[in-house]
Amino acid sequence: MSTDTPAPLPFTTPVTTGLLRGALDVERTDIGLLPHRLPARARAQAPDGQIALAEAQPSGVRLVFRTRATAIELEARRTRTAYQGVPPRPDGVYDLLVDGKLVARGSASGGNVLDVDMTTGSTEFRSGPAGSVRFGGLAGHEKDVELWLPYNERTELVALRTDAPVTPAAETGRKVWLHHGSSISHGSDAASPTTTWPARAALLGGVELVNLGLGGSALLDPFTARAMRDTPADLISVKIGINLVNADVMRLRAFVPAVHGFLDTLREGHPDIPLLVISPVLCPIHEDTPGPSIPDFSRLGEGEVRFVAAGDPEERAAGKLTLGVIREELAGLVEQRSADDPWLRYLDGRELYGETDADELPLPDALHPDATTHLRMGDRFARLAFGADGPFAAE
């Protein structure tokens, strides 16, 4: 149970890379250690602040250690995003797992705030102090602890405090699953870091997750492909499509060779491991209508965020992308490449969230799934990918 008690804990363990899983890089800041999900070289090539914001939000990143502690406290400075004119987002959530089982959740206080005006795109940064999240009442035996960081808050790690010594956890020997996708893979509106659909699937599949779901930034960027090429992995998946449509950054002529180039780069570093290409889940506003996606400004005045497709279906003739076009092209491309790449497979994203699901659980803002849908998608991916006949099935 998360508590807020002033009683000090006697053991302080420096937060180092040896305690972190799921991060590709770390940065020393004025206050602590900042996990990054893209390496410095990739960050230097990013063209805008969107990627910088997304990759520093530690989706899938966790502290992993062994201890007999009955109380654990993490001091951290968060940076959360607030959107003007809409209700504040819930605080980011930490998930505490003991010996693989979720035992508690909590949130940190304090921190910085990035205010975003969705009508103009302008931002204002307000600084704040570090806070802490504390968990007590844990069993006193030696145990493996995983503290998953909030997927939607930039998190600078200041200090780990406990009432018993901490040692690094032993390597599990589990396979490493490297995944890249959009804000849906990043976490969108999941309830907590272990209930984003990739984290849910990884826990069910018994693998170590490295999540490169980057909100708004699954755009076939070469620097992301190179980062994945250079990251040790046993299983790789790439979920391609929705950001290309809702950012309206590419036409069909550029899309097909860009996918080939992205996959070619992955294969330079991982020539003979399972590689799964996943097409978009159902998104009714963009099935047959191109992007860009824009906020429905009439609803912003009512304190509600909802998106609409600003493109015209007739623009498909000029090569503008829709989700239907992307699925058709991806399926054909994977079929073509798999003649020479037996480890390459394709998954239609509508098997994770399709028309029947949309009738039952419509996308609340017309783009992102809700917390219940994340769990459903994670369960389905675990069955489809890690099941006996799946592309990630144990050998």
Beta strands, then each sheet from edge to edge (+ up, - down):
strand 1: 2-3
strand 2: 11-13
strand 3: 20-21
strand 4: 25-28
strand 5: 33-36
strand 6: 62-67
strand 7: 72-83
strand 8: 94-98
strand 9: 101-106
strand 10: 112-116
strand 11: 123-126
strand 12: 131-135
strand 13: 143-148
strand 14: 154-162
strand 15: 166-168
strand 16: 176-181
strand 17: 208-213
strand 18: 235-239
strand 19: 275-278
strand 20: 293-295
strand 21: 307-309
strand 22: 344-347
sheet 1: 1+ 12- 7+ 10+ 11-
sheet 2: 1+ 12- 7+ 14- 2+
sheet 3: 3+ 6- 13+ 8- 9+
sheet 4: 3+ 6- 15+
sheet 5: 4+ 5-
sheet 6: 17+ 16+ 18+ 19+ 22+
sheet 7: 20+ 21-
end
